Amino acid sequence: MASKGLLWELTAPLAQSLRITPQGIFRRQADGTWQASQQAGNRESRLFLSLLSGNTHGLADDFDLALSGDAADWRLSMTPSSVILRQIFARIDIIGSTLVQEITLHETQGDYTILRLQGSQAGITLSDDEARAYAD
């Protein structure tokens, strides 16, 4: 994932396919082409990829980090240090073991979003369809 990005197949509440790379976030159109998101830029996509890959060096630029646990069961609590991110997030919590299992985004107005990454795999060969998604 770290070298290519992330292919994210969302099924609910709205079915859509997203490709998140260091160059940006792209949405698959009905004709199979990829359209760059107008809402998210390179900084947002790099932040998201850093979250998923556990790249604490990239995260430390924008967050104060507090890591607890061990390699088999860990938790990373991130408090925004940049003014822009503090306007959006109160805190981000990441739970994992070998891979990231859950990300909780605590927003400043009290809402929160939990992303559970079920069935994640690392170190596998891309399928032909997945490889084509990155070839565009």
ABEGO torsion letter per residue (X at the ends): XAAAEBBBBBAOABBBBBBBBAAEBBBBBAAGBBBBBAABBAAAAAAAAAAAAGBAAAAAAABBBBBBEBAABBBBBBBBABAAAAAABABBBBBBBABBABBBBBBAAGBBBBBBBBGBBBGBBBBAAAAAAAAX
